[in-house]
């Protein structure tokens, strides 16, 4: 039973990670002020820690 709870929490964590990354990707692609290399830099950050860099990106823009 504990294994199911752990697997459920891991699934929720992965889904939250994917949602934050996709939201940040949309914001990055919609920003016309970013250059090609800046967009790639932000995309890489979005893949690693999307929740942290979501708030960092929002503060910046």
N, C-alpha and C positions, 0 to 999 in steps of 0.2 A: 504494500500500500504506500509506503514511504517512497518507493521508487517511482510510482505513478505521480506523486506530488512533485518530486524533483524534476521528472521529465516534463510535467505540465508547466512548471516555472521556467525551465529552460526554453520551452517552446514559446512562451509569452515573451521572454527576453529576446529571442531571435526575431520574433514578429515585430516587437517594438523597435529593434535595431533597423529592420528593413523599412519600417514606416518613416522613421526619422531620416534615414539615408535618402529615401525617395523624395521626401519633402524638401530636403536640402538641395538635392539635384535639380528640382524644379526651380527653386529660388536662384541657384547658380546660373542655370541656363537662361533665365528671364532677365538677368542683370546685364544691361548693355555696356556698362562701364568697365567690365572686366575684360582683360585680354585673354588670348588663347592659353597662355602659360598660367595665368592666374586662375582661370577656370579649372585647368587640370590640377593645379595645386589644391584648390578647394574640394574638388571631387575626390582626390586621394584622402584628404582629411575626413570627408564625409563617410568614406568606407571604413575608416579606422575607429573613430569616435564620433558618430553622427549627432548624438544628443548634446555633447559638449560644444562641438563646432557649430551646431545650429544656433545656439545662443550667442556664440562669438560672432558669427556671420550677421545675425540680426542687429547686434550692437554696432557693427562696422557700417552697415548700410542704413 
